[in-house]
Amino acid sequence: MPDNPTRDGHTLVSLEPPSPETPSSPIAPIETPLQNRATILHADLDAFYASVEQMLDPSLKGRPIAVGGGVVLAASYEAKAFGVRGGMNGRRARELCPELEFVPGHFDQYKRLGDAAIGILGDYTPLVERISIDEAFADVAGCEHLFGSPADIASAVRRRVAEELDLPISVGVARTKHLAKIASQVAKPDGLVVVKPGTELDFLHDLPVGLMWGVGPVTGAKLAARGIQTIGDLARTDEKALERLIGEAHGAKLAALAWDRDPRPIATSRRARSVGAQSATGRKPATAETCRPVLRHLADRVATRLRARDMAGRTVTVRVRFADIKAVTRARTLDAPVSATVALAEIADGLVKTALADHPGQREITLLAISVSHLGDATERQMELALVRPGAPREDKAKGRARFLADRAVDDIREKFGRDAVEYASAVREDGGSSVPEAFRELAEKEL
């Protein structure tokens, strides 16, 4: 039932603890000293990029807007009401919402305001785990004597973000990170949900399974085909059957989260697990010739970001999405890390060729992606790398050094004159494809 429904102009939803007659919950104990207290906050700025644009230009408030052009990078709630979503083709978005207005992105403002919002959270606790430009976890245990209860702290954060930054933010409060994140989604737009200890499963099990972290469109479709619509349905599904349906590791993890078993602590410092980029292609023929320039373009972006962080990675993964929405991935783990643009492009090209050969019935692609994982510091440059095929001749050191020097020269020019000052000829896209701008992708990257 609502608790203090007018506090700070928003509705605070909190579930009351069960009566003594209520049977004990089947949830397994969470091994943490704070298991009886809801002290974890998940704060998430609402429709952040679109909200920033509406804040910068008040005439846009209340109107359906999208950041982007050829592709929707972000949509306001007014646009989402028409079905417009991030990643959607711009033409399709206008069909759904004829009054939709596209605006260019102000990436410097996104970073400034995102930093400021997370900084407000940090004013209340040093235990802040930032997972993207617009969201973070925080543990406020031990701060109550200074700032009040976790709900009071969440209210104060929301009030300050609204007053100081003129932006909406939703906050969930719970005992675990997963449940706090779900609570913040339930709180949207611009709300606060507190899930009190002892009420977690009552709150969780009636919610759509799609709210869970790790349930995307593909997994959601598989679960729906088995009649699994809610988190409670998932919790009541035999774990072995679930593992057979979606994979052993994934199934075991979702089964645990469905019972709110999430022992993860707040991690105040995180290291990138992977670096990637993707590009919507429209409906293009599923041929290596079609894919090659897009892959060169993506490899350029990924490799540039790796070198900027002085990192390299050993595992290269490509993702191909076909016109029927089916997506396949192929990966290769190398003997030594890679951050060279051309080498990465050649590896990705070979992986995509394999994926296309394995699916000869697919005639069209709609998206390509490259990511590099198993990252490490690039303290030793890889000058000799077997590229596409096992047993292929290794590059000689002179060729490897030439590629390294060329990459560094391009990086230096771009740093001084901007990214568009120079391009690799093989990475220039003749189709003018709708790759997400690098500035936006770096800001939006999530590492949870």
VEXDREN-2710 file (C-alpha; in Angstrom, 1 decimal):
% VEXDREN-2710
k/r/px/py/pz
1/MET/0.0/0.0/0.0
2/PRO/1.2/3.6/-0.6
3/ASP/3.3/5.1/2.1
4/ASN/3.4/8.9/2.3
5/PRO/2.0/9.4/-1.2
6/THR/2.8/13.1/-1.5
7/ARG/6.4/13.2/-0.3
8/ASP/8.5/15.3/-2.6
9/GLY/5.8/15.3/-5.2
10/HIS/6.0/11.6/-6.0
11/THR/4.5/8.4/-4.9
12/LEU/6.5/6.2/-2.6
13/VAL/5.4/2.6/-3.0
14/SER/6.4/0.2/-0.2
15/LEU/5.2/-3.3/0.5
16/GLU/4.3/-4.0/4.1
17/PRO/5.9/-7.0/5.8
18/PRO/3.8/-10.1/6.1
19/SER/1.8/-10.8/9.2
20/PRO/3.1/-13.4/11.7
21/GLU/0.6/-15.9/10.2
22/THR/2.1/-15.7/6.8
23/PRO/4.2/-18.7/5.9
24/SER/7.9/-18.1/5.7
25/SER/9.2/-17.3/2.2
26/PRO/10.9/-20.0/0.3
27/ILE/13.7/-17.6/-0.6
28/ALA/17.2/-18.9/0.3
29/PRO/19.1/-16.8/2.8
30/ILE/21.4/-14.2/1.3
31/GLU/24.8/-14.5/2.8
32/THR/25.4/-10.9/3.7
33/PRO/25.5/-9.1/7.1
34/LEU/22.8/-6.8/5.8
35/GLN/20.3/-9.5/4.9
36/ASN/17.5/-8.0/7.1
37/ARG/17.9/-4.5/5.8
38/ALA/17.0/-2.9/2.5
39/THR/20.0/-0.6/2.0
40/ILE/20.8/-1.0/-1.7
41/LEU/19.7/1.8/-4.1
42/HIS/19.5/1.7/-7.9
43/ALA/19.2/5.1/-9.4
44/ASP/18.3/5.5/-13.1
45/LEU/17.8/8.7/-14.9
46/ASP/14.6/8.5/-16.9
47/ALA/14.8/8.6/-20.8
48/PHE/18.1/10.4/-20.0
49/TYR/19.3/11.6/-23.4
50/ALA/15.8/12.8/-24.5
51/SER/15.2/14.3/-21.1
52/VAL/18.5/16.3/-21.4
53/GLU/17.4/17.6/-24.8
54/GLN/14.0/18.7/-23.3
55/MET/15.8/20.3/-20.4
56/LEU/18.2/22.2/-22.7
57/ASP/15.3/23.3/-25.0
58/PRO/12.1/23.7/-22.8
59/SER/10.0/24.1/-26.0
60/LEU/10.5/20.3/-26.5
61/LYS/9.0/19.4/-23.2
62/GLY/5.8/17.3/-23.5
63/ARG/6.6/16.6/-27.2
64/PRO/7.6/13.3/-28.9
65/ILE/11.3/13.7/-29.7
66/ALA/14.1/11.3/-30.7
67/VAL/17.9/11.8/-30.5
68/GLY/19.4/10.8/-33.8
69/GLY/18.4/10.7/-37.4
70/GLY/18.8/7.6/-39.5
71/VAL/18.5/5.6/-36.3
72/VAL/16.7/6.4/-33.1
73/LEU/19.4/6.7/-30.4
74/ALA/17.0/7.6/-27.7
75/ALA/13.3/8.5/-27.4
76/SER/11.3/10.6/-25.0
77/TYR/8.4/9.1/-23.1
78/GLU/6.0/10.9/-25.4
79/ALA/7.6/9.2/-28.4
80/LYS/7.7/5.8/-26.6
81/ALA/4.0/6.0/-26.1
82/PHE/3.7/5.6/-29.9
83/GLY/6.1/2.6/-29.9
84/VAL/9.3/4.4/-30.8
85/ARG/12.3/2.7/-29.3
86/GLY/16.1/3.1/-29.3
87/GLY/17.8/1.4/-32.2
88/MET/14.7/1.7/-34.5
89/ASN/15.1/2.9/-38.1
90/GLY/14.2/6.6/-38.4
91/ARG/11.7/6.0/-41.2
92/ARG/9.8/3.4/-39.1
93/ALA/9.8/5.7/-36.1
94/ARG/8.2/8.5/-38.2
95/GLU/5.6/6.0/-39.4
96/LEU/4.7/5.2/-35.9
97/CYS/4.7/8.8/-34.7
98/PRO/4.3/11.4/-37.6
99/GLU/4.8/14.3/-35.2
100/LEU/8.2/12.9/-34.0
101/GLU/10.9/15.5/-34.0
102/PHE/14.6/14.4/-34.3
103/VAL/17.2/16.4/-32.5
104/PRO/21.0/16.1/-32.6
105/GLY/22.8/14.8/-29.5
106/HIS/24.7/17.0/-27.1
107/PHE/27.1/14.3/-25.9
108/ASP/29.2/16.7/-23.8
109/GLN/26.0/17.7/-21.9
110/TYR/25.1/14.0/-21.4
111/LYS/28.5/13.3/-19.8
112/ARG/28.4/16.5/-17.6
113/LEU/24.9/15.9/-16.3
114/GLY/25.4/12.1/-15.9
115/ASP/28.5/12.8/-13.8
116/ALA/26.6/15.4/-11.8
117/ALA/23.7/13.1/-11.0
118/ILE/26.0/10.2/-9.9
119/GLY/27.9/12.8/-7.9
120/ILE/24.8/13.6/-5.9
121/LEU/24.4/9.9/-5.1
122/GLY/28.1/10.0/-3.9
123/ASP/27.3/12.8/-1.5
124/TYR/25.5/10.3/0.7
125/THR/27.7/7.2/0.5
126/PRO/31.1/6.3/-0.8
127/LEU/29.8/2.9/-1.9
128/VAL/28.6/3.8/-5.4
129/GLU/28.9/1.4/-8.4
130/ARG/28.3/3.3/-11.6
131/ILE/27.2/0.9/-14.4
132/SER/26.5/3.4/-17.2
133/ILE/26.4/7.1/-17.9
134/ASP/22.9/7.3/-16.4
135/GLU/22.6/4.7/-13.7
136/ALA/24.3/3.4/-10.6
137/PHE/24.0/1.3/-7.5
138/ALA/24.7/2.5/-4.0
139/ASP/24.8/0.9/-0.6
140/VAL/23.7/3.4/2.1
141/ALA/24.2/1.1/5.1
142/GLY/25.9/3.0/7.9
143/CYS/24.7/6.4/6.6
144/GLU/21.3/6.5/8.3
145/HIS/22.6/8.3/11.3
146/LEU/23.7/11.1/9.0
147/PHE/20.9/11.2/6.4
148/GLY/18.0/9.2/7.6
149/SER/16.6/5.9/6.3
150/PRO/17.4/4.5/2.8
151/ALA/14.0/5.7/1.6
152/ASP/14.8/9.2/3.0
153/ILE/18.2/9.2/1.2
154/ALA/16.5/8.1/-2.0
155/SER/14.0/10.9/-1.7
156/ALA/16.8/13.4/-1.1
157/VAL/18.7/12.2/-4.2
158/ARG/15.6/12.5/-6.4
159/ARG/14.8/15.9/-5.0
160/ARG/18.3/17.3/-5.6
161/VAL/18.5/15.8/-9.1
162/ALA/15.2/17.6/-9.9
163/GLU/16.2/20.9/-8.3
164/GLU/19.8/21.1/-9.4
165/LEU/19.7/19.4/-12.8
166/ASP/16.1/19.7/-13.8
167/LEU/16.0/16.0/-14.7
168/PRO/13.7/13.1/-13.6
169/ILE/15.3/10.1/-11.9
170/SER/13.7/6.9/-10.6
171/VAL/15.1/5.0/-7.6
172/GLY/14.5/1.4/-6.3
173/VAL/15.5/0.3/-2.8
174/ALA/15.9/-3.3/-1.8
175/ARG/18.2/-5.9/-0.2
176/THR/19.8/-7.0/-3.4
177/LYS/21.1/-5.3/-6.5
178/HIS/18.9/-7.2/-8.9
179/LEU/15.7/-6.4/-7.0
180/ALA/16.7/-2.7/-6.5
181/LYS/17.2/-2.5/-10.3
182/ILE/13.8/-4.1/-10.9
183/ALA/12.2/-1.7/-8.4
184/SER/13.6/1.3/-10.2
185/GLN/12.1/0.1/-13.4
186/VAL/8.7/-0.4/-11.7
187/ALA/9.1/3.2/-10.3
188/LYS/9.4/4.8/-13.7
189/PRO/8.8/7.4/-14.7
190/ASP/10.1/9.7/-12.0
191/GLY/9.2/7.6/-9.0
192/LEU/10.5/5.7/-6.0
193/VAL/9.8/2.1/-5.0
194/VAL/11.0/0.6/-1.7
195/VAL/10.7/-3.2/-1.3
196/LYS/10.8/-3.9/2.4
197/PRO/12.5/-7.1/3.8
198/GLY/10.2/-10.1/3.9
199/THR/8.1/-8.9/0.9
200/GLU/10.5/-9.5/-1.9
201/LEU/8.8/-12.5/-3.5
202/ASP/5.3/-11.0/-3.2
203/PHE/6.6/-8.0/-5.1
204/LEU/8.8/-9.9/-7.6
205/HIS/6.7/-12.9/-8.7
206/ASP/3.8/-11.0/-10.3
207/LEU/6.1/-8.9/-12.5
208/PRO/6.8/-9.6/-16.2
209/VAL/9.8/-11.8/-16.7
210/GLY/11.2/-9.3/-19.2
211/LEU/12.1/-7.0/-16.3
212/MET/14.8/-9.3/-15.2
213/TRP/18.4/-8.6/-16.0
214/GLY/19.5/-11.1/-18.6
215/VAL/16.1/-11.6/-20.2
216/GLY/16.3/-9.9/-23.6
217/PRO/14.1/-10.5/-26.7
218/VAL/15.6/-13.9/-27.6
219/THR/15.4/-15.3/-24.1
220/GLY/12.0/-13.7/-23.6
221/ALA/10.6/-15.4/-26.7
222/LYS/11.9/-18.8/-25.6
223/LEU/10.4/-18.4/-22.2
224/ALA/7.1/-17.2/-23.6
225/ALA/6.9/-20.3/-25.9
226/ARG/7.0/-22.4/-22.7
227/GLY/4.2/-20.3/-21.1
228/ILE/6.6/-18.4/-18.8
229/GLN/5.3/-14.9/-18.6
230/THR/6.0/-13.7/-15.1
231/ILE/9.0/-14.0/-12.8
232/GLY/6.9/-16.3/-10.6
233/ASP/6.3/-18.6/-13.6
234/LEU/10.1/-18.7/-14.0
235/ALA/10.7/-19.4/-10.3
236/ARG/8.3/-22.3/-10.4
237/THR/9.9/-23.9/-13.5
238/ASP/12.1/-26.8/-12.9
239/GLU/15.7/-25.6/-13.0
240/LYS/17.0/-28.4/-15.1
241/ALA/14.2/-27.8/-17.7
242/LEU/15.1/-24.1/-17.7
243/GLU/18.8/-24.9/-18.3
244/ARG/17.9/-27.1/-21.2
245/LEU/15.8/-24.3/-22.6
246/ILE/18.2/-21.4/-22.4
247/GLY/21.5/-22.9/-21.4
248/GLU/23.0/-24.2/-18.2
249/ALA/24.8/-21.1/-16.9
250/HIS/22.0/-18.7/-18.0
251/GLY/19.2/-20.9/-16.7
252/ALA/20.9/-21.3/-13.3
253/LYS/21.5/-17.6/-13.0
254/LEU/17.9/-16.7/-13.9
255/ALA/16.5/-19.3/-11.5
256/ALA/18.5/-17.8/-8.7
257/LEU/17.5/-14.3/-9.5
258/ALA/13.8/-15.3/-9.7
259/TRP/14.1/-16.2/-6.0
260/ASP/16.0/-13.0/-5.3
261/ARG/19.2/-14.9/-4.6
262/ASP/21.8/-12.2/-5.6
263/PRO/24.8/-12.0/-3.3
264/ARG/26.7/-9.5/-5.4
265/PRO/28.2/-6.7/-3.4
266/ILE/28.6/-3.1/-4.5
267/ALA/31.8/-2.8/-6.6
268/THR/33.1/0.7/-6.4
269/SER/35.6/0.1/-9.2
270/ARG/34.9/-1.8/-12.4
271/ARG/37.0/-2.7/-15.4
272/ALA/35.5/-3.0/-18.8
273/ARG/34.8/-6.6/-19.7
274/SER/34.6/-5.9/-23.4
275/VAL/34.7/-3.2/-26.1
276/GLY/32.2/-3.4/-29.0
277/ALA/30.3/-1.6/-31.6
278/GLN/27.3/-2.5/-33.8
279/SER/25.6/-1.1/-36.9
280/ALA/22.1/-1.5/-38.3
281/THR/22.5/-2.2/-42.0
282/GLY/18.9/-2.1/-43.2
283/ARG/17.9/-5.2/-45.2
284/LYS/21.1/-6.0/-47.1
285/PRO/22.1/-9.2/-49.0
286/ALA/23.7/-11.7/-46.7
287/THR/27.0/-11.8/-48.5
288/ALA/30.6/-11.3/-47.5
289/GLU/30.9/-8.5/-50.0
290/THR/28.0/-6.6/-48.3
291/CYS/29.4/-7.2/-44.8
292/ARG/33.0/-6.3/-45.4
293/PRO/32.8/-2.5/-45.5
294/VAL/30.6/-2.5/-42.4
295/LEU/33.0/-4.7/-40.6
296/ARG/35.9/-2.5/-41.5
297/HIS/34.0/0.5/-40.1
298/LEU/33.1/-1.3/-36.9
299/ALA/36.7/-2.7/-36.5
300/ASP/38.0/0.9/-36.8
301/ARG/35.8/2.1/-34.0
302/VAL/36.5/-0.8/-31.7
303/ALA/40.2/-0.8/-32.2
304/THR/40.5/2.9/-31.8
305/ARG/38.7/2.7/-28.4
306/LEU/41.0/-0.2/-27.4
307/ARG/44.1/1.8/-28.2
308/ALA/42.7/4.9/-26.4
309/ARG/42.5/2.8/-23.2
310/ASP/45.9/1.2/-23.9
311/MET/44.2/-2.1/-24.0
312/ALA/44.0/-5.2/-26.2
313/GLY/41.9/-8.3/-26.2
314/ARG/42.3/-12.0/-27.0
315/THR/38.7/-12.9/-27.9
316/VAL/36.9/-11.5/-31.0
317/THR/33.2/-12.0/-31.3
318/VAL/30.9/-11.1/-34.2
319/ARG/27.1/-11.0/-34.2
320/VAL/25.0/-11.2/-37.3
321/ARG/21.3/-10.5/-37.2
322/PHE/19.2/-11.7/-40.1
323/ALA/16.0/-10.3/-41.5
324/ASP/13.9/-12.8/-39.6
325/ILE/15.3/-11.4/-36.3
326/LYS/17.4/-14.5/-35.8
327/ALA/20.9/-13.6/-34.5
328/VAL/24.0/-15.7/-34.5
329/THR/27.4/-15.2/-33.0
330/ARG/30.8/-16.5/-33.8
331/ALA/34.0/-16.0/-31.7
332/ARG/37.7/-16.7/-31.9
333/THR/40.2/-16.6/-29.1
334/LEU/43.7/-15.7/-30.1
335/ASP/47.1/-16.7/-28.8
336/ALA/47.9/-13.1/-28.2
337/PRO/45.9/-9.9/-27.7
338/VAL/45.0/-7.6/-30.6
339/SER/44.2/-3.9/-31.0
340/ALA/45.2/-3.3/-34.6
341/THR/42.4/-2.1/-36.8
342/VAL/43.2/-4.1/-39.9
343/ALA/43.9/-7.3/-38.0
344/LEU/40.6/-7.0/-36.1
345/ALA/38.8/-6.4/-39.3
346/GLU/40.3/-9.4/-41.0
347/ILE/39.5/-11.7/-38.0
348/ALA/35.9/-10.4/-38.0
349/ASP/35.5/-10.9/-41.7
350/GLY/36.5/-14.5/-41.4
351/LEU/34.1/-15.1/-38.5
352/VAL/31.2/-13.5/-40.4
353/LYS/32.0/-15.7/-43.5
354/THR/31.7/-18.7/-41.2
355/ALA/28.4/-17.5/-39.8
356/LEU/26.9/-16.9/-43.3
357/ALA/28.2/-20.3/-44.5
358/ASP/26.5/-22.0/-41.6
359/HIS/23.1/-20.4/-42.5
360/PRO/22.8/-20.7/-46.3
361/GLY/19.1/-20.2/-46.1
362/GLN/19.3/-16.7/-44.8
363/ARG/19.2/-14.1/-47.6
364/GLU/19.3/-10.8/-45.8
365/ILE/21.1/-9.2/-42.8
366/THR/19.9/-6.3/-40.7
367/LEU/22.7/-5.8/-38.2
368/LEU/26.4/-6.5/-37.6
369/ALA/28.4/-6.2/-34.4
370/ILE/32.0/-6.7/-33.3
371/SER/33.3/-7.0/-29.7
372/VAL/36.6/-7.7/-28.2
373/SER/36.8/-9.3/-24.7
374/HIS/39.4/-11.0/-22.4
375/LEU/41.0/-7.5/-22.2
376/GLY/44.3/-6.7/-20.8
377/ASP/46.8/-3.8/-20.8
378/ALA/48.5/-3.6/-24.1
379/THR/52.0/-3.5/-22.6
380/GLU/53.4/-5.8/-25.3
381/ARG/52.4/-5.0/-28.8
382/GLN/51.4/-8.0/-30.9
383/MET/53.5/-7.9/-34.0
384/GLU/53.1/-11.5/-35.1
385/LEU/49.5/-12.6/-35.4
386/ALA/47.9/-15.5/-37.2
387/LEU/44.9/-13.8/-38.7
388/VAL/41.9/-15.5/-40.1
389/ARG/42.6/-19.2/-40.6
390/PRO/44.3/-21.7/-38.3
391/GLY/47.7/-22.4/-39.8
392/ALA/47.7/-19.2/-41.8
393/PRO/51.1/-17.6/-42.2
394/ARG/52.1/-15.3/-39.4
395/GLU/52.7/-11.6/-40.2
396/ASP/56.3/-10.7/-40.3
397/LYS/57.5/-8.1/-37.7
398/ALA/57.9/-5.4/-40.3
399/LYS/54.3/-5.6/-41.5
400/GLY/53.1/-5.7/-37.9
401/ARG/55.1/-2.7/-36.9
402/ALA/53.9/-0.8/-40.0
403/ARG/50.3/-1.5/-39.0
404/PHE/51.0/-0.3/-35.5
405/LEU/52.6/2.9/-36.7
406/ALA/49.7/3.6/-39.1
407/ASP/47.1/3.1/-36.4
408/ARG/49.0/5.4/-34.0
409/ALA/49.3/8.1/-36.8
410/VAL/45.6/7.9/-37.4
411/ASP/44.9/8.1/-33.6
412/ASP/47.1/11.2/-33.3
413/ILE/45.5/13.0/-36.2
414/ARG/42.0/12.3/-34.9
415/GLU/42.9/13.4/-31.4
416/LYS/44.2/16.8/-32.7
417/PHE/41.7/17.5/-35.5
418/GLY/38.6/15.3/-34.7
419/ARG/37.5/11.8/-35.7
420/ASP/36.3/12.8/-39.1
421/ALA/39.7/14.3/-40.1
422/VAL/41.0/10.9/-41.4
423/GLU/39.6/7.5/-42.2
424/TYR/40.9/4.1/-43.3
425/ALA/39.9/3.8/-46.9
426/SER/38.6/0.3/-46.3
427/ALA/36.4/1.5/-43.5
428/VAL/34.6/4.2/-45.4
429/ARG/31.0/3.0/-45.9
430/GLU/29.5/3.6/-49.3
431/ASP/26.0/2.9/-48.0
432/GLY/26.1/5.8/-45.5
433/GLY/25.0/3.2/-43.0
434/SER/23.5/4.0/-39.6
435/SER/26.2/3.2/-37.2
436/VAL/25.6/4.7/-33.8
437/PRO/27.9/7.7/-33.2
438/GLU/30.9/6.7/-31.2
439/ALA/30.4/9.5/-28.6
440/PHE/26.9/8.1/-27.9
441/ARG/28.0/4.5/-27.8
442/GLU/30.8/5.2/-25.3
443/LEU/28.4/7.1/-23.0
444/ALA/25.7/4.4/-23.3
445/GLU/28.0/1.4/-22.8
446/LYS/26.9/-0.7/-19.9
447/GLU/29.4/-3.1/-18.2
448/LEU/27.0/-4.8/-15.7
END
